[in-house]
Every structure is written in C-alpha cells, then in structure tokens.
C-alpha cells in the first residue's frame, strides 16, 4: 500500500518545474492529485495519468479568490475531499537579480502578491474542508535564501521569510483542528526554467560549492521531505521549516 493511498493533494504552481515534480511524486504514492497553475497544467496531468496515477488539472490564479473557490469546488466534486495542500506557486525563476534600490514598487508588490498573499488566499480556500474533518497537511514552500540573507533578491528573500513566519503562526491557529502546517526551504534547485536562464546557470557552481554535498540540486532532491510532511509520518510535527539544500544552510 502506497503512503498516500486514498488521500487528495492540491499542488499550486504545478504546471512545470518543482511543482510538477511534487505533483508526480504525490501521485506515485497514491494521492489523487489536483494540478493547479495559471499556466496550462495538462502536461503534468498527462505525465501522472501515463504513469497510472489519478489527476485533474485546474487553471488557478492563487491571487484570485473566485479562481481558488472554483478550484476547491472542482476538487470536491471530483475527489470528495482535500487532505494535502502544497502552496508551491511563486515568482522566482523569472526575476532578475538586482540591487534593492533598483526594485520598483510594482515589482515588489507583484512578488508579495503571489509569494505571500497567494499562499494566504490558497490556505483560506482549502482550510475549511480540512477543519471540517479535523485533519490535513499544509506544506508551504520557503527558501534557504532566508537563512543565508542572499543579496540581490530582496523582494524574493523577504517574501520567503514571510512564509516561515506565516507557517509558525498558522500552525498554532489550526492546531485544535489537527492540521499540520510545515514548510520546506529548498536551496537553488535547477529546474527546467532555471536551466534556461543564464543568470542562474552562471552562479550554480559557486552555490553548489557551499554545500556539504557539492553538486547541483534537482527537484527530485525535495521529494523525500515532501512525502514525509504529506504522510502520517509527520502527524506530530507542525510549525517547522525543513531546509533541503545539500547542507549549505545548517538550520
């Protein structure tokens, strides 16, 4: 029996990259998976179903309450419940590294709208179903940059620091409903989008050199932590941040 048989997992930002890897992994462990993205989620859905899994794709804007409500209703119509929510949708790969003095207010607000408010809105959409059943796993995605104080990405690092704080406070609010709220903080992960941009490939070797395991990080390196936090193995763990970066940050 797979670890997540009978459970339903919602993954935002799952059309490509790390989010797609999360969705495939949850499905491989038996979860019926809802692939959410503002981009077309069909490729990820097709990969899951081709491997024998069960998945639906839902076009979802995490900054729009109506879109999130429609996603929640579609999930409940198709699968009947929501057990796991991975709030992966965020702006990162397409951001340009720059001094903070060159980040204008529109860009700052856009990053926080997606990376912080989007998580808040997503959790608000799925939490009532979890609270009704007194069970659930919310898995937020922060970043190891929070613990390094990485420069030239002040808006991104600040937004991911907010996710660590959000996780801690939310865990206390929903503890009486038996809902676990935890965070994964990845290191620089060479997803397909990062591999397409010279600014990330230029720094990846220097980044890898800071790790105990001196190699590039791939999306699959995050799967063990994801499945632990999604499964009953972590039922007495909440409010925590798990850094998965090959030993660059010793958190």
C-alpha positions as CSV (number, residue, x, y, z in Angstrom):
1,X,0.0,0.0,0.0
2,X,1.4,3.4,-1.0
3,X,1.9,6.0,1.7
4,X,-0.8,8.4,0.4
5,X,-3.5,5.9,-0.8
6,X,-6.9,7.4,-0.5
7,X,-5.7,11.0,0.0
8,X,-6.3,14.0,-2.2
9,X,-3.5,16.5,-2.8
10,X,-3.7,20.0,-4.2
11,X,-0.4,21.5,-5.6
12,X,-0.3,25.0,-6.8
13,X,2.3,26.1,-9.4
14,X,2.4,22.5,-10.7
15,X,2.5,23.0,-14.5
16,X,6.3,22.8,-14.6
17,X,9.5,22.6,-12.6
18,X,9.5,21.8,-8.9
19,X,5.7,21.9,-8.6
20,X,5.3,19.3,-11.4
21,X,7.8,17.1,-9.5
22,X,5.8,17.5,-6.3
23,X,2.6,16.5,-8.1
24,X,4.1,13.5,-9.8
25,X,5.6,12.3,-6.5
26,X,2.4,12.7,-4.5
27,X,0.5,10.8,-7.2
28,X,3.2,8.0,-7.3
29,X,2.5,7.5,-3.6
30,X,-1.2,7.0,-4.2
31,X,-2.7,10.5,-3.9
32,X,-5.3,11.7,-6.3
33,X,-3.7,15.0,-7.4
34,X,-5.1,18.4,-8.4
35,X,-2.5,20.1,-10.6
36,X,-3.1,23.9,-10.3
37,X,-1.4,26.6,-12.2
38,X,-2.0,29.9,-14.0
39,X,-0.2,28.1,-16.9
40,X,-1.7,25.1,-18.7
41,X,-1.4,22.1,-16.3
42,X,-2.2,19.5,-18.9
43,X,1.4,18.2,-19.4
44,X,1.8,17.4,-15.7
45,X,-1.7,15.7,-15.7
46,X,-0.7,13.7,-18.7
47,X,2.5,12.6,-17.1
48,X,0.7,11.5,-14.0
49,X,-2.0,9.6,-15.8
50,X,0.5,7.9,-18.2
51,X,2.2,6.6,-15.1
52,X,-1.1,5.1,-13.8
53,X,-2.0,7.9,-11.4
54,X,-5.2,9.9,-10.9
55,X,-5.1,13.7,-11.6
56,X,-7.0,16.6,-12.8
57,X,-5.7,20.0,-14.0
58,X,-7.4,23.2,-12.9
59,X,-6.4,26.6,-14.2
60,X,-5.9,28.6,-10.9
61,X,-4.8,32.1,-10.1
62,X,-3.7,32.0,-6.4
63,X,-4.3,35.7,-6.1
64,X,-7.9,35.5,-7.1
65,X,-10.4,34.2,-4.5
66,X,-13.0,33.3,-7.2
67,X,-10.5,31.2,-9.0
68,X,-9.4,29.4,-5.8
69,X,-13.0,28.8,-4.8
70,X,-13.7,27.3,-8.3
71,X,-10.6,25.1,-7.8
72,X,-11.8,23.9,-4.4
73,X,-15.3,23.1,-5.7
74,X,-13.9,21.2,-8.6
75,X,-11.6,19.2,-6.3
76,X,-14.5,18.3,-4.0
77,X,-16.7,17.4,-7.0
78,X,-14.1,15.1,-8.4
79,X,-12.5,13.7,-5.4
80,X,-14.7,14.5,-2.4
81,X,-12.1,16.0,0.0
82,X,-8.8,17.8,0.4
83,X,-6.2,16.2,2.6
84,X,-2.9,17.8,1.4
85,X,-2.2,21.3,0.1
86,X,1.3,22.2,-1.3
87,X,1.4,26.0,-1.7
88,X,4.2,26.0,-4.3
89,X,3.1,28.8,-6.7
90,X,5.6,31.7,-6.5
91,X,7.6,34.1,-8.5
92,X,11.4,33.3,-8.7
93,X,12.8,31.9,-11.9
94,X,11.8,34.9,-14.0
95,X,13.0,37.5,-11.5
96,X,16.2,39.4,-12.3
97,X,18.9,39.7,-9.7
98,X,19.4,43.4,-8.9
99,X,20.3,45.8,-6.1
100,X,17.3,46.5,-3.9
101,X,17.5,50.2,-4.9
102,X,16.5,49.1,-8.4
103,X,13.4,47.1,-7.4
104,X,10.4,49.3,-8.1
105,X,7.2,49.3,-6.1
106,X,5.2,47.4,-8.7
107,X,7.8,44.6,-8.8
108,X,7.9,44.4,-5.0
109,X,4.1,44.3,-4.8
110,X,3.9,41.7,-7.5
111,X,6.3,39.3,-5.7
112,X,4.5,39.7,-2.4
113,X,1.1,39.4,-4.1
114,X,2.0,36.0,-5.4
115,X,4.5,34.6,-2.9
116,X,2.8,35.7,0.3
117,X,-0.8,36.8,-0.4
118,X,-1.2,33.9,-2.8
119,X,-0.3,31.4,-0.1
120,X,-2.7,33.1,2.4
121,X,-5.5,33.0,-0.1
122,X,-4.9,29.4,-1.1
123,X,-4.8,28.2,2.5
124,X,-8.1,30.1,3.2
125,X,-9.7,28.3,0.3
126,X,-8.8,24.8,1.3
127,X,-8.7,25.0,5.1
128,X,-12.5,24.8,5.8
129,X,-12.6,21.3,4.3
130,X,-9.7,20.2,6.4
131,X,-11.1,21.8,9.6
132,X,-14.5,20.1,9.0
133,X,-12.8,16.7,9.0
134,X,-10.2,17.6,11.8
135,X,-7.3,16.5,9.6
136,X,-5.0,18.0,7.0
137,X,-1.5,18.7,5.8
138,X,-0.5,22.2,4.6
139,X,3.0,22.3,3.1
140,X,4.4,25.7,2.3
141,X,7.5,26.4,0.3
142,X,10.0,28.9,1.6
143,X,13.7,29.1,0.6
144,X,17.1,28.5,2.1
145,X,17.9,32.1,1.0
146,X,16.0,33.3,4.1
147,X,18.7,31.8,6.3
148,X,21.6,33.0,4.2
149,X,20.5,36.6,3.7
150,X,21.1,36.2,0.0
151,X,21.6,39.7,-1.7
152,X,20.2,41.0,-5.0
153,X,16.8,39.4,-4.5
154,X,15.5,41.4,-1.6
155,X,11.8,41.1,-2.5
156,X,12.0,37.3,-3.1
157,X,14.0,36.6,0.1
158,X,11.7,38.8,2.2
159,X,8.6,37.1,0.8
160,X,10.0,33.7,1.7
161,X,10.9,34.9,5.1
162,X,7.3,35.8,5.5
163,X,6.3,32.3,4.7
164,X,8.4,31.0,7.6
165,X,6.6,33.3,9.9
166,X,3.2,32.6,8.3
167,X,3.8,28.8,8.9
168,X,4.6,29.3,12.6
169,X,1.6,31.4,13.4
170,X,-0.9,29.4,11.3
171,X,0.3,26.2,12.9
172,X,-0.9,27.5,16.3
173,X,-4.2,28.8,14.9
174,X,-5.2,25.4,13.3
175,X,-3.7,23.0,15.9
176,X,-7.0,22.4,17.5
177,X,-8.3,21.2,14.1
178,X,-5.4,18.6,13.9
179,X,-4.0,20.3,10.8
180,X,-0.2,20.2,10.4
181,X,1.4,23.2,8.8
182,X,5.1,22.9,7.8
183,X,7.5,24.4,5.3
184,X,10.2,23.1,3.0
185,X,13.0,25.5,2.3
186,X,14.9,24.4,-0.9
187,X,18.3,25.5,-2.0
188,X,18.9,26.7,-5.5
189,X,17.2,24.0,-7.5
190,X,18.0,23.6,-11.1
191,X,14.5,23.1,-12.5
192,X,13.9,23.4,-16.3
193,X,13.1,27.1,-16.1
194,X,16.3,27.9,-14.1
195,X,18.4,25.9,-16.5
196,X,17.1,28.2,-19.3
197,X,18.3,31.4,-17.7
198,X,22.0,32.4,-17.8
199,X,21.9,34.3,-14.5
200,X,21.1,31.1,-12.6
201,X,23.5,28.8,-14.6
202,X,26.2,31.3,-14.0
203,X,26.0,31.0,-10.2
204,X,25.1,27.4,-9.8
205,X,28.6,26.0,-9.4
206,X,29.5,28.6,-6.7
207,X,26.3,27.8,-5.0
208,X,27.0,24.0,-5.1
209,X,30.4,24.7,-3.6
210,X,28.8,25.9,-0.4
211,X,27.1,22.6,0.2
212,X,28.2,19.6,2.1
213,X,27.1,17.6,-1.0
214,X,28.9,19.5,-3.7
215,X,26.5,19.1,-6.7
216,X,23.6,20.8,-8.3
217,X,20.2,20.3,-6.5
218,X,17.5,18.8,-8.6
219,X,13.7,18.8,-8.0
220,X,13.7,15.1,-7.0
221,X,16.0,16.0,-4.1
222,X,13.0,17.6,-2.4
223,X,10.7,14.6,-2.7
224,X,11.7,12.8,0.4
225,X,10.9,15.8,2.6
226,X,7.6,16.4,0.8
227,X,6.3,12.9,1.2
228,X,7.3,12.9,4.9
229,X,5.4,16.1,5.5
230,X,2.4,14.9,3.5
231,X,2.1,11.5,5.2
232,X,1.2,10.3,8.6
233,X,4.9,10.0,9.4
234,X,4.8,13.7,10.4
235,X,1.5,13.8,12.3
236,X,3.0,15.2,15.5
237,X,5.1,17.8,13.7
238,X,3.9,21.3,12.9
239,X,5.2,24.9,12.6
240,X,8.5,23.7,11.4
241,X,10.8,24.6,8.5
242,X,12.9,21.9,6.9
243,X,15.8,23.1,4.9
244,X,16.7,20.8,2.0
245,X,19.7,22.2,0.2
246,X,22.5,19.7,0.5
247,X,24.0,21.1,3.6
248,X,24.7,24.7,2.6
249,X,22.5,26.0,5.4
250,X,22.8,24.2,8.7
251,X,19.4,25.1,10.2
